[in-house]
Amino acid sequence: MHNDWVSCVKFFTDEQGKAQPMVVSASYDKTIKVWNNNTMQLMHTFVGHKNMITCIDIAPSAAYMASGSKDCSAILWNLIEGKYLGKIDADAPINALCFCSKKYWLIIGTDKGIQVWDLPNREFIANLTVEPIAANLKTMKKNIACLCLGWNESNTTLFAGFADGYIRVFKIIKSD
């Protein structure tokens, strides 16, 4: 049903039992499709990105989804109602997204590094760039792209894969 490459697929189960299980697919055709997992019938088609969609993530314990694109934007969606919720300008092509349920953040991996979006306050609270680790890359002047993201089970440690071949680990420090 997509007109171009499928770039990401996620499964959603509503823990409150208000919605049927869903499969969500994103594509280079600039659309996201939400499917009823029981019947494989199309429920919603989300349109809003101006370039290929590279990643999606679904918030734990919620019916919210974020999509990231090479158009430098992340869009938030309501899966059950099929509605657009808002747009975030990341100022760089987006390669990866992941929600942090513990802090109500959306972590955005871009060609320039990592940005942390505070969902309740609707603002960026951190911009993380990294330095080259390998000696032969120390003179590199451009930013190192973050390509993938993942949390540990307790959402206190973020693992990020970068274009220089290294995984970097970020620990969330409790603030008083």
OpenMM code with the backbone's topology and positions (N, CA, C; nanometers):
from openmm import Vec3, app, unit

residues = "MET HIS ASN ASP TRP VAL SER CYS VAL LYS PHE PHE THR ASP GLU GLN GLY LYS ALA GLN PRO MET VAL VAL SER ALA SER TYR ASP LYS THR ILE LYS VAL TRP ASN ASN ASN THR MET GLN LEU MET HIS THR PHE VAL GLY HIS LYS ASN MET ILE THR CYS ILE ASP ILE ALA PRO SER ALA ALA TYR MET ALA SER GLY SER LYS ASP CYS SER ALA ILE LEU TRP ASN LEU ILE GLU GLY LYS TYR LEU GLY LYS ILE ASP ALA ASP ALA PRO ILE ASN ALA LEU CYS PHE CYS SER LYS LYS TYR TRP LEU ILE ILE GLY THR ASP LYS GLY ILE GLN VAL TRP ASP LEU PRO ASN ARG GLU PHE ILE ALA ASN LEU THR VAL GLU PRO ILE ALA ALA ASN LEU LYS THR MET LYS LYS ASN ILE ALA CYS LEU CYS LEU GLY TRP ASN GLU SER ASN THR THR LEU PHE ALA GLY PHE ALA ASP GLY TYR ILE ARG VAL PHE LYS ILE ILE LYS SER ASP".split()
positions = [
    Vec3(0.0804, -0.1212, 0.0000),
    Vec3(0.0000, 0.0000, 0.0000),
    Vec3(0.0845, 0.1274, 0.0000),
    Vec3(0.2152, 0.1198, 0.0315),
    Vec3(0.3012, 0.2381, 0.0183),
    Vec3(0.3503, 0.2452, -0.1253),
    Vec3(0.3887, 0.3655, -0.1692),
    Vec3(0.4368, 0.3865, -0.3059),
    Vec3(0.5878, 0.3901, -0.3169),
    Vec3(0.6584, 0.3695, -0.2063),
    Vec3(0.8043, 0.3724, -0.2068),
    Vec3(0.8528, 0.2835, -0.0924),
    Vec3(0.9807, 0.2827, -0.0656),
    Vec3(1.0389, 0.1967, 0.0367),
    Vec3(0.9718, 0.2171, 0.1716),
    Vec3(0.9513, 0.1088, 0.2428),
    Vec3(0.9041, 0.1153, 0.3810),
    Vec3(1.0289, 0.1272, 0.4679),
    Vec3(1.0350, 0.2335, 0.5469),
    Vec3(1.1556, 0.2622, 0.6243),
    Vec3(1.1470, 0.2170, 0.7695),
    Vec3(1.0256, 0.1973, 0.8209),
    Vec3(1.0114, 0.1613, 0.9621),
    Vec3(0.8749, 0.0988, 0.9861),
    Vec3(0.8706, 0.0002, 1.0756),
    Vec3(0.7455, -0.0636, 1.1154),
    Vec3(0.7457, -0.0775, 1.2672),
    Vec3(0.6343, -0.0438, 1.3316),
    Vec3(0.6193, -0.0569, 1.4768),
    Vec3(0.4853, -0.1236, 1.5069),
    Vec3(0.4801, -0.1883, 1.6223),
    Vec3(0.3577, -0.2524, 1.6693),
    Vec3(0.3073, -0.1770, 1.7912),
    Vec3(0.1759, -0.1557, 1.7984),
    Vec3(0.1152, -0.0845, 1.9115),
    Vec3(0.0068, -0.1712, 1.9736),
    Vec3(0.0149, -0.1873, 2.1051),
    Vec3(-0.0910, -0.2512, 2.1825),
    Vec3(-0.1327, -0.1534, 2.2910),
    Vec3(-0.2606, -0.1237, 2.2975),
    Vec3(-0.3147, -0.0327, 2.3974),
    Vec3(-0.3283, -0.1062, 2.5301),
    Vec3(-0.2495, -0.0647, 2.6283),
    Vec3(-0.2514, -0.1317, 2.7588),
    Vec3(-0.3827, -0.1110, 2.8327),
    Vec3(-0.4587, -0.0053, 2.8012),
    Vec3(-0.5879, 0.0174, 2.8650),
    Vec3(-0.7007, -0.0581, 2.7961),
    Vec3(-0.6716, -0.1181, 2.6809),
    Vec3(-0.7721, -0.1955, 2.6097),
    Vec3(-0.8761, -0.1138, 2.5358),
    Vec3(-0.8491, 0.0146, 2.5110),
    Vec3(-0.9448, 0.1010, 2.4414),
    Vec3(-0.9334, 0.0905, 2.2894),
    Vec3(-0.8233, 0.0377, 2.2419),
    Vec3(-0.8013, 0.0306, 2.0965),
    Vec3(-0.7511, -0.1083, 2.0583),
    Vec3(-0.7753, -0.1431, 1.9359),
    Vec3(-0.7276, -0.2704, 1.8817),
    Vec3(-0.5767, -0.2631, 1.8607),
    Vec3(-0.5083, -0.3759, 1.8633),
    Vec3(-0.3653, -0.3743, 1.8287),
    Vec3(-0.3463, -0.3195, 1.6871),
    Vec3(-0.2389, -0.2433, 1.6688),
    Vec3(-0.2132, -0.1790, 1.5396),
    Vec3(-0.0699, -0.2030, 1.4947),
    Vec3(-0.0525, -0.2024, 1.3656),
    Vec3(0.0791, -0.2004, 1.3036),
    Vec3(0.0907, -0.0663, 1.2332),
    Vec3(0.2049, -0.0002, 1.2528),
    Vec3(0.2268, 0.1314, 1.1940),
    Vec3(0.3473, 0.1216, 1.1008),
    Vec3(0.3306, 0.1697, 0.9778),
    Vec3(0.4404, 0.1659, 0.8808),
    Vec3(0.4681, 0.3066, 0.8291),
    Vec3(0.5962, 0.3366, 0.8121),
    Vec3(0.6392, 0.4660, 0.7586),
    Vec3(0.7167, 0.4405, 0.6299),
    Vec3(0.7163, 0.5391, 0.5417),
    Vec3(0.7737, 0.5161, 0.4098),
    Vec3(0.8462, 0.6377, 0.3542),
    Vec3(0.9303, 0.6089, 0.2558),
    Vec3(0.9946, 0.7154, 0.1795),
    Vec3(0.8924, 0.7896, 0.0941),
    Vec3(0.7689, 0.7377, 0.0832),
    Vec3(0.6651, 0.8081, 0.0070),
    Vec3(0.6027, 0.9227, 0.0872),
    Vec3(0.6604, 0.9516, 0.2054),
    Vec3(0.6216, 1.0639, 0.2919),
    Vec3(0.4914, 1.0401, 0.3677),
    Vec3(0.4475, 0.9128, 0.3781),
    Vec3(0.3254, 0.8819, 0.4505),
    Vec3(0.3517, 0.7799, 0.5612),
    Vec3(0.2598, 0.7809, 0.6579),
    Vec3(0.2562, 0.6800, 0.7636),
    Vec3(0.1189, 0.6160, 0.7562),
    Vec3(0.1170, 0.4850, 0.7637),
    Vec3(-0.0105, 0.4135, 0.7577),
    Vec3(-0.0295, 0.3350, 0.8870),
    Vec3(-0.1513, 0.3420, 0.9392),
    Vec3(-0.1875, 0.2717, 1.0617),
    Vec3(-0.2862, 0.1618, 1.0236),
    Vec3(-0.2513, 0.0385, 1.0607),
    Vec3(-0.3283, -0.0798, 1.0211),
    Vec3(-0.3882, -0.1484, 1.1434),
    Vec3(-0.5108, -0.1950, 1.1313),
    Vec3(-0.5705, -0.2803, 1.2336),
    Vec3(-0.4985, -0.4141, 1.2264),
    Vec3(-0.4343, -0.4549, 1.3349),
    Vec3(-0.3536, -0.5765, 1.3325),
    Vec3(-0.4389, -0.7025, 1.3177),
    Vec3(-0.5639, -0.7001, 1.3608),
    Vec3(-0.6489, -0.8190, 1.3513),
    Vec3(-0.6978, -0.8433, 1.2094),
    Vec3(-0.7316, -0.7365, 1.1375),
    Vec3(-0.7884, -0.7509, 1.0027),
    Vec3(-0.6933, -0.7046, 0.8927),
    Vec3(-0.5861, -0.6362, 0.9306),
    Vec3(-0.4904, -0.5745, 0.8379),
    Vec3(-0.5581, -0.4743, 0.7439),
    Vec3(-0.6658, -0.4124, 0.7931),
    Vec3(-0.7337, -0.3059, 0.7204),
    Vec3(-0.6687, -0.1735, 0.7564),
    Vec3(-0.6569, -0.0867, 0.6577),
    Vec3(-0.6000, 0.0456, 0.6784),
    Vec3(-0.6956, 0.1310, 0.7612),
    Vec3(-0.6457, 0.1887, 0.8709),
    Vec3(-0.7270, 0.2725, 0.9588),
    Vec3(-0.7038, 0.4210, 0.9323),
    Vec3(-0.5758, 0.4599, 0.9195),
    Vec3(-0.5402, 0.6011, 0.8998),
    Vec3(-0.4191, 0.6095, 0.8070),
    Vec3(-0.4125, 0.7182, 0.7328),
    Vec3(-0.2922, 0.7554, 0.6597),
    Vec3(-0.2544, 0.8951, 0.7046),
    Vec3(-0.1341, 0.9085, 0.7614),
    Vec3(-0.0862, 1.0384, 0.8085),
    Vec3(0.0000, 1.1012, 0.6999),
    Vec3(-0.0298, 1.2260, 0.6679),
    Vec3(0.0456, 1.3019, 0.5685),
    Vec3(0.0873, 1.4331, 0.6333),
    Vec3(0.2142, 1.4716, 0.6181),
    Vec3(0.2600, 1.5967, 0.6768),
    Vec3(0.4066, 1.6252, 0.6507),
    Vec3(0.4842, 1.5198, 0.6252),
    Vec3(0.6264, 1.5409, 0.5970),
    Vec3(0.6465, 1.5792, 0.4509),
    Vec3(0.7532, 1.6562, 0.4258),
    Vec3(0.7841, 1.7013, 0.2902),
    Vec3(0.8967, 1.6207, 0.2257),
    Vec3(0.9527, 1.5255, 0.3012),
    Vec3(1.0602, 1.4405, 0.2499),
    Vec3(1.0427, 1.3026, 0.3118),
    Vec3(1.1278, 1.2099, 0.2731),
    Vec3(1.1156, 1.0713, 0.3199),
    Vec3(1.1134, 1.0610, 0.4716),
    Vec3(1.0301, 0.9703, 0.5223),
    Vec3(1.0214, 0.9452, 0.6654),
    Vec3(1.1225, 0.8372, 0.6986),
    Vec3(1.2100, 0.8660, 0.7935),
    Vec3(1.3195, 0.7747, 0.8268),
    Vec3(1.2938, 0.6926, 0.9522),
    Vec3(1.2059, 0.7420, 1.0418),
    Vec3(1.1891, 0.6721, 1.1693),
    Vec3(1.0569, 0.7084, 1.2343),
    Vec3(1.0089, 0.6164, 1.3171),
    Vec3(0.8916, 0.6411, 1.3996),
    Vec3(0.9161, 0.5772, 1.5356),
    Vec3(0.8477, 0.6297, 1.6361),
    Vec3(0.8468, 0.5656, 1.7675),
    Vec3(0.7111, 0.5913, 1.8308),
    Vec3(0.6671, 0.4954, 1.9118),
    Vec3(0.5392, 0.5049, 1.9802),
    Vec3(0.5675, 0.5184, 2.1287),
    Vec3(0.5019, 0.6152, 2.1917),
    Vec3(0.5232, 0.6396, 2.3338),
    Vec3(0.4733, 0.5207, 2.4152),
    Vec3(0.5525, 0.4770, 2.5119),
    Vec3(0.5075, 0.3682, 2.5981),
    Vec3(0.3828, 0.4093, 2.6766),
    Vec3(0.2879, 0.3198, 2.6881),
    Vec3(0.1655, 0.3421, 2.7667),
    Vec3(0.0822, 0.4601, 2.7172),
    Vec3(0.0922, 0.4922, 2.5895),
    Vec3(0.0134, 0.6026, 2.5338),
    Vec3(-0.0120, 0.5761, 2.3863),
    Vec3(-0.1071, 0.6454, 2.3307),
    Vec3(-0.1405, 0.6282, 2.1895),
    Vec3(-0.0781, 0.7382, 2.1046),
    Vec3(0.0395, 0.7861, 2.1454),
    Vec3(0.1072, 0.8915, 2.0719),
    Vec3(0.2257, 0.8359, 1.9960),
    Vec3(0.2475, 0.8921, 1.8797),
    Vec3(0.3576, 0.8486, 1.7961),
    Vec3(0.4315, 0.9718, 1.7462),
    Vec3(0.5615, 0.9551, 1.7228),
    Vec3(0.6415, 1.0598, 1.6605),
    Vec3(0.7020, 1.0027, 1.5331),
    Vec3(0.7109, 1.0865, 1.4321),
    Vec3(0.7764, 1.0475, 1.3077),
    Vec3(0.8862, 1.1483, 1.2785),
    Vec3(0.9973, 1.0995, 1.2230),
    Vec3(1.1091, 1.1856, 1.1874),
    Vec3(1.1395, 1.1727, 1.0395),
    Vec3(1.1898, 1.2805, 0.9808),
    Vec3(1.2079, 1.2841, 0.8365),
    Vec3(1.3364, 1.3563, 0.7976),
    Vec3(1.3764, 1.3347, 0.6740),
    Vec3(1.4883, 1.4088, 0.6167),
    Vec3(1.4515, 1.5549, 0.5948),
    Vec3(1.3235, 1.5905, 0.6122),
    Vec3(1.2826, 1.7310, 0.5998),
    Vec3(1.3127, 1.8120, 0.7263),
    Vec3(1.3860, 1.7516, 0.8208),
    Vec3(1.4306, 1.8171, 0.9446),
    Vec3(1.3184, 1.8379, 1.0455),
    Vec3(1.2075, 1.7667, 1.0305),
    Vec3(1.0981, 1.7830, 1.1251),
    Vec3(1.0584, 1.6502, 1.1878),
    Vec3(1.0090, 1.6625, 1.3117),
    Vec3(0.9440, 1.5511, 1.3794),
    Vec3(0.7981, 1.5922, 1.3957),
    Vec3(0.7083, 1.4990, 1.3713),
    Vec3(0.5656, 1.5274, 1.3862),
    Vec3(0.5084, 1.4313, 1.4894),
    Vec3(0.4235, 1.4861, 1.5761),
    Vec3(0.3555, 1.4056, 1.6770),
    Vec3(0.2131, 1.3769, 1.6302),
    Vec3(0.1680, 1.2519, 1.6527),
    Vec3(0.0380, 1.2044, 1.6047),
    Vec3(-0.0356, 1.1303, 1.7155),
    Vec3(-0.1681, 1.1303, 1.7089),
    Vec3(-0.2518, 1.0464, 1.7939),
    Vec3(-0.2918, 0.9255, 1.7105),
    Vec3(-0.2444, 0.8086, 1.7485),
    Vec3(-0.2690, 0.6869, 1.6703),
    Vec3(-0.4158, 0.6478, 1.6665),
    Vec3(-0.4829, 0.6534, 1.7794),
    Vec3(-0.6201, 0.6055, 1.7868),
    Vec3(-0.7166, 0.6974, 1.7131),
    Vec3(-0.7020, 0.8278, 1.7348),
    Vec3(-0.7922, 0.9232, 1.6707),
    Vec3(-0.7490, 0.9599, 1.5289),
    Vec3(-0.6258, 0.9235, 1.4918),
    Vec3(-0.5775, 0.9548, 1.3585),
    Vec3(-0.5537, 1.1023, 1.3373),
    Vec3(-0.5023, 1.1712, 1.4401),
    Vec3(-0.4890, 1.3172, 1.4330),
    Vec3(-0.3449, 1.3646, 1.4450),
    Vec3(-0.3192, 1.4753, 1.3782),
    Vec3(-0.1947, 1.5514, 1.3883),
    Vec3(-0.1962, 1.6258, 1.5212),
    Vec3(-0.0834, 1.6207, 1.5962),
    Vec3(-0.0767, 1.6891, 1.7254),
    Vec3(0.0210, 1.8061, 1.7275),
    Vec3(0.1211, 1.8045, 1.6415),
    Vec3(0.2171, 1.9145, 1.6403),
    Vec3(0.3442, 1.8775, 1.5667),
    Vec3(0.4238, 1.9802, 1.5402),
    Vec3(0.5467, 1.9637, 1.4623),
    Vec3(0.6640, 2.0258, 1.5366),
    Vec3(0.7793, 1.9603, 1.5276),
    Vec3(0.9028, 2.0078, 1.5908),
    Vec3(1.0069, 2.0277, 1.4807),
    Vec3(1.0673, 2.1461, 1.4747),
    Vec3(1.1732, 2.1723, 1.3772),
    Vec3(1.3070, 2.1380, 1.4412),
    Vec3(1.3718, 2.0340, 1.3915),
    Vec3(1.4991, 1.9883, 1.4481),
    Vec3(1.6198, 2.0557, 1.3848),
    Vec3(1.6035, 2.1311, 1.2781),
    Vec3(1.7109, 2.2056, 1.2124),
    Vec3(1.8195, 2.1157, 1.1531),
    Vec3(1.7885, 1.9869, 1.1343),
    Vec3(1.8808, 1.8926, 1.0694),
    Vec3(1.8001, 1.7684, 1.0325),
    Vec3(1.8405, 1.6967, 0.9270),
    Vec3(1.7711, 1.5728, 0.8925),
    Vec3(1.7679, 1.4764, 1.0116),
    Vec3(1.6522, 1.4127, 1.0327),
    Vec3(1.6314, 1.3229, 1.1468),
    Vec3(1.6526, 1.1785, 1.1033),
    Vec3(1.7327, 1.1064, 1.1832),
    Vec3(1.7633, 0.9661, 1.1559),
    Vec3(1.6997, 0.8700, 1.2548),
    Vec3(1.6717, 0.9161, 1.3767),
    Vec3(1.6199, 0.8273, 1.4814),
    Vec3(1.5391, 0.9082, 1.5825),
    Vec3(1.4425, 0.8406, 1.6445),
    Vec3(1.3597, 0.9002, 1.7490),
    Vec3(1.3371, 0.7974, 1.8580),
    Vec3(1.3248, 0.8428, 1.9818),
    Vec3(1.2752, 0.7537, 2.0873),
    Vec3(1.2187, 0.8362, 2.2015),
    Vec3(1.1072, 0.7881, 2.2528),
    Vec3(1.0431, 0.8523, 2.3665),
    Vec3(1.1121, 0.8077, 2.4945),
    Vec3(1.1150, 0.8956, 2.5927),
    Vec3(1.1582, 0.8620, 2.7280),
    Vec3(1.0371, 0.8836, 2.8181),
    Vec3(0.9713, 0.7744, 2.8547),
    Vec3(0.8483, 0.7858, 2.9326),
    Vec3(0.8744, 0.8376, 3.0735),
    Vec3(0.9917, 0.8109, 3.1247),
    Vec3(1.0241, 0.8534, 3.2618),
    Vec3(1.0282, 1.0063, 3.2742),
    Vec3(1.0737, 1.0739, 3.1705),
    Vec3(1.0897, 1.2192, 3.1744),
    Vec3(0.9939, 1.2944, 3.0810),
    Vec3(0.9123, 1.2242, 3.0041),
    Vec3(0.8241, 1.2848, 2.9040),
    Vec3(0.9053, 1.3660, 2.8025),
    Vec3(1.0064, 1.3000, 2.7479),
    Vec3(1.0932, 1.3596, 2.6474),
    Vec3(1.0797, 1.2835, 2.5161),
    Vec3(1.1123, 1.3526, 2.4072),
    Vec3(1.1349, 1.2889, 2.2787),
    Vec3(1.2811, 1.3133, 2.2441),
    Vec3(1.3568, 1.2062, 2.2281),
    Vec3(1.4978, 1.2164, 2.1918),
    Vec3(1.5057, 1.2073, 2.0396),
    Vec3(1.5762, 1.3019, 1.9790),
    Vec3(1.5822, 1.3118, 1.8329),
    Vec3(1.7277, 1.2996, 1.7885),
    Vec3(1.7584, 1.1946, 1.7132),
    Vec3(1.8920, 1.1755, 1.6561),
    Vec3(1.8969, 1.2361, 1.5170),
    Vec3(1.9868, 1.3333, 1.4981),
    Vec3(1.9938, 1.4059, 1.3707),
    Vec3(2.1332, 1.3938, 1.3089),
    Vec3(2.1475, 1.4542, 1.1919),
    Vec3(2.2783, 1.4591, 1.1263),
    Vec3(2.3778, 1.5452, 1.2039),
    Vec3(2.3300, 1.6256, 1.2997),
    Vec3(2.4174, 1.7120, 1.3802),
    Vec3(2.4430, 1.6589, 1.5216),
    Vec3(2.3711, 1.5544, 1.5629),
    Vec3(2.3858, 1.5008, 1.6982),
    Vec3(2.2516, 1.4621, 1.7564),
    Vec3(2.2317, 1.4944, 1.8844),
    Vec3(2.1087, 1.4570, 1.9546),
    Vec3(2.0432, 1.5815, 2.0126),
    Vec3(1.9123, 1.5887, 1.9983),
    Vec3(1.8341, 1.6945, 2.0608),
    Vec3(1.7315, 1.6303, 2.1536),
    Vec3(1.7065, 1.6958, 2.2662),
    Vec3(1.6089, 1.6456, 2.3628),
    Vec3(1.4935, 1.7446, 2.3692),
    Vec3(1.3736, 1.6980, 2.3330),
    Vec3(1.2536, 1.7804, 2.3320),
    Vec3(1.1698, 1.7459, 2.4547),
    Vec3(1.1405, 1.8454, 2.5371),
    Vec3(1.0549, 1.8282, 2.6535),
    Vec3(0.9095, 1.8387, 2.6057),
    Vec3(0.8367, 1.7280, 2.6126),
    Vec3(0.7012, 1.7248, 2.5582),
    Vec3(0.6032, 1.8182, 2.6305),
    Vec3(0.5956, 1.8151, 2.7654),
    Vec3(0.4982, 1.9034, 2.8315),
    Vec3(0.5246, 2.0526, 2.8091),
    Vec3(0.6522, 2.0917, 2.8068),
    Vec3(0.6867, 2.2340, 2.7907),
    Vec3(0.7068, 2.2762, 2.6457),
    Vec3(0.7079, 2.1779, 2.5558),
    Vec3(0.7225, 2.2043, 2.4118),
    Vec3(0.8445, 2.2894, 2.3795),
    Vec3(0.9608, 2.2401, 2.4290),
    Vec3(1.0856, 2.3125, 2.4021),
    Vec3(1.2043, 2.2162, 2.4070),
    Vec3(1.3113, 2.2546, 2.3360),
    Vec3(1.4349, 2.1784, 2.3433),
    Vec3(1.5029, 2.2102, 2.4751),
    Vec3(1.5485, 2.1062, 2.5451),
    Vec3(1.6179, 2.1281, 2.6726),
    Vec3(1.7637, 2.0847, 2.6660),
    Vec3(1.8030, 2.0178, 2.5576),
    Vec3(1.9434, 1.9786, 2.5425),
    Vec3(1.9752, 1.9593, 2.3956),
    Vec3(2.0983, 1.9920, 2.3621),
    Vec3(2.1521, 1.9707, 2.2284),
    Vec3(2.2892, 1.9069, 2.2475),
    Vec3(2.3014, 1.7793, 2.2126),
    Vec3(2.4246, 1.7049, 2.2380),
    Vec3(2.4992, 1.6795, 2.1076),
    Vec3(2.6207, 1.7318, 2.1000),
    Vec3(2.7083, 1.7000, 1.9882),
    Vec3(2.8262, 1.6235, 2.0453),
    Vec3(2.8916, 1.5467, 1.9621),
    Vec3(3.0023, 1.4635, 2.0101),
    Vec3(3.1291, 1.4924, 1.9323),
    Vec3(3.2403, 1.4651, 1.9958),
    Vec3(3.3725, 1.4813, 1.9357),
    Vec3(3.4177, 1.3465, 1.8804),
    Vec3(3.4972, 1.3475, 1.7741),
    Vec3(3.5517, 1.2225, 1.7224),
    Vec3(3.6367, 1.1511, 1.8274),
    Vec3(3.6277, 1.0193, 1.8296),
    Vec3(3.7053, 0.9383, 1.9235),
    Vec3(3.8336, 0.8868, 1.8571),
    Vec3(3.8205, 0.8379, 1.7366),
    Vec3(3.9351, 0.7808, 1.6647),
    Vec3(4.0349, 0.8902, 1.6269),
    Vec3(4.1627, 0.8614, 1.6414),
    Vec3(4.2690, 0.9585, 1.6140),
    Vec3(4.2632, 1.0112, 1.4710),
    Vec3(4.2290, 0.9240, 1.3747),
    Vec3(4.2268, 0.9665, 1.2350),
    Vec3(4.1073, 1.0572, 1.2025),
    Vec3(4.0125, 1.0712, 1.2954),
    Vec3(3.8969, 1.1584, 1.2731),
    Vec3(3.9024, 1.2869, 1.3552),
    Vec3(4.0065, 1.3054, 1.4355),
    Vec3(4.0152, 1.4209, 1.5267),
    Vec3(4.0089, 1.5550, 1.4535),
    Vec3(4.0534, 1.5610, 1.3292),
    Vec3(4.0527, 1.6863, 1.2551),
    Vec3(3.9202, 1.7091, 1.1819),
    Vec3(3.8283, 1.6178, 1.1962),
    Vec3(3.6984, 1.6285, 1.1304),
    Vec3(3.6251, 1.7538, 1.1793),
    Vec3(3.5799, 1.8363, 1.0874),
    Vec3(3.5166, 1.9631, 1.1229),
    Vec3(3.3640, 1.9541, 1.1302),
    Vec3(3.3044, 1.8626, 1.0550),
    Vec3(3.1585, 1.8571, 1.0533),
    Vec3(3.1043, 1.7751, 1.1704),
    Vec3(2.9769, 1.7928, 1.1956),
    Vec3(2.9103, 1.7196, 1.3029),
    Vec3(2.9052, 1.5707, 1.2720),
    Vec3(2.9003, 1.4901, 1.3770),
    Vec3(2.8884, 1.3454, 1.3617),
    Vec3(2.7416, 1.3095, 1.3792),
    Vec3(2.6838, 1.2469, 1.2792),
    Vec3(2.5411, 1.2144, 1.2798),
    Vec3(2.5091, 1.1040, 1.3789),
    Vec3(2.3976, 1.1225, 1.4509),
    Vec3(2.3424, 1.0171, 1.5360),
    Vec3(2.2459, 0.9369, 1.4483),
    Vec3(2.2680, 0.8057, 1.4392),
    Vec3(2.1903, 0.7229, 1.3481),
    Vec3(2.0868, 0.6348, 1.4161),
    Vec3(2.1068, 0.6027, 1.5438),
    Vec3(2.0106, 0.5175, 1.6133),
    Vec3(2.0158, 0.5425, 1.7634),
    Vec3(1.9034, 0.5146, 1.8309),
    Vec3(1.8883, 0.5431, 1.9728),
    Vec3(1.8172, 0.4281, 2.0431),
    Vec3(1.8503, 0.4072, 2.1702),
    Vec3(1.7795, 0.3077, 2.2497),
    Vec3(1.8029, 0.3302, 2.3979),
    Vec3(1.6987, 0.3075, 2.4771),
    Vec3(1.7065, 0.3222, 2.6222),
    Vec3(1.7287, 0.1880, 2.6889),
    Vec3(1.7864, 0.1917, 2.8092),
    Vec3(1.7851, 0.0719, 2.8920),
    Vec3(1.6435, 0.0589, 2.9499),
    Vec3(1.6185, -0.0502, 3.0202),
    Vec3(1.4831, -0.0790, 3.0672),
    Vec3(1.4272, 0.0288, 3.1606),
    Vec3(1.5110, 0.0899, 3.2404),
    Vec3(1.4634, 0.1899, 3.3367),
    Vec3(1.4623, 0.3328, 3.2810),
    Vec3(1.4935, 0.3517, 3.1541),
    Vec3(1.4975, 0.4838, 3.0910),
    Vec3(1.5922, 0.5793, 3.1631),
    Vec3(1.7054, 0.5287, 3.2092),
    Vec3(1.8049, 0.6133, 3.2759),
    Vec3(1.9354, 0.6205, 3.1975),
    Vec3(1.9527, 0.5331, 3.1005),
    Vec3(2.0743, 0.5305, 3.0195),
    Vec3(2.0352, 0.5250, 2.8725),
    Vec3(2.0843, 0.6212, 2.7958),
    Vec3(2.0560, 0.6294, 2.6529),
    Vec3(2.1777, 0.5810, 2.5754),
    Vec3(2.1557, 0.4884, 2.4827),
    Vec3(2.2610, 0.4381, 2.3950),
    Vec3(2.2375, 0.4990, 2.2567),
    Vec3(2.3429, 0.5565, 2.1987),
    Vec3(2.3306, 0.6237, 2.0702),
    Vec3(2.4415, 0.5771, 1.9764),
    Vec3(2.4029, 0.5335, 1.8571),
    Vec3(2.4987, 0.4936, 1.7554),
    Vec3(2.5251, 0.6094, 1.6615),
    Vec3(2.6536, 0.6329, 1.6333),
    Vec3(2.6928, 0.7485, 1.5519),
    Vec3(2.7626, 0.7051, 1.4229),
    Vec3(2.7673, 0.7970, 1.3274),
    Vec3(2.8227, 0.7711, 1.1948),
    Vec3(2.9732, 0.7461, 1.1958),
    Vec3(3.0408, 0.7734, 1.3059),
    Vec3(3.1846, 0.7461, 1.3127),
    Vec3(3.2138, 0.6030, 1.3582),
    Vec3(3.1088, 0.5215, 1.3754),
    Vec3(3.1271, 0.3817, 1.4119),
    Vec3(3.1270, 0.3550, 1.5610),
    Vec3(3.1003, 0.4554, 1.6420),
    Vec3(3.1017, 0.4393, 1.7869),
    Vec3(2.9616, 0.4495, 1.8458),
    Vec3(2.9408, 0.3775, 1.9553),
    Vec3(2.8203, 0.3909, 2.0360),
    Vec3(2.8592, 0.4734, 2.1577),
    Vec3(2.7803, 0.5743, 2.1845),
    Vec3(2.8039, 0.6568, 2.3023),
    Vec3(2.6903, 0.6342, 2.4013),
    Vec3(2.7246, 0.6439, 2.5289),
    Vec3(2.6288, 0.6153, 2.6356),
    Vec3(2.6095, 0.7415, 2.7190),
    Vec3(2.4838, 0.7816, 2.7352),
    Vec3(2.4494, 0.9002, 2.8124),
    Vec3(2.3660, 0.8591, 2.9314),
    Vec3(2.4041, 0.9035, 3.0486),
    Vec3(2.3338, 0.8700, 3.1724),
    Vec3(2.2488, 0.9894, 3.2134),
    Vec3(2.1250, 0.9634, 3.2519),
    Vec3(2.0372, 1.0683, 3.3013),
    Vec3(2.0696, 1.0875, 3.4502),
    Vec3(2.1100, 1.2073, 3.4851),
    Vec3(2.1443, 1.2400, 3.6231),
    Vec3(2.0199, 1.3012, 3.6888),
    Vec3(1.9862, 1.2511, 3.8045),
    Vec3(1.8710, 1.3009, 3.8771),
    Vec3(1.9003, 1.4420, 3.9265),
    Vec3(1.8092, 1.5355, 3.8955),
    Vec3(1.8272, 1.6730, 3.9428),
    Vec3(1.7286, 1.7006, 4.0548),
    Vec3(1.7725, 1.7796, 4.1515),
    Vec3(1.6868, 1.8104, 4.2668),
    Vec3(1.6088, 1.9371, 4.2473),
] * unit.nanometer
topology = app.Topology()
chain = topology.addChain("A")
for resn in residues:
    res = topology.addResidue(resn, chain)
    for name in ("N", "CA", "C"):
        topology.addAtom(name, app.Element.getBySymbol(name[0]), res)
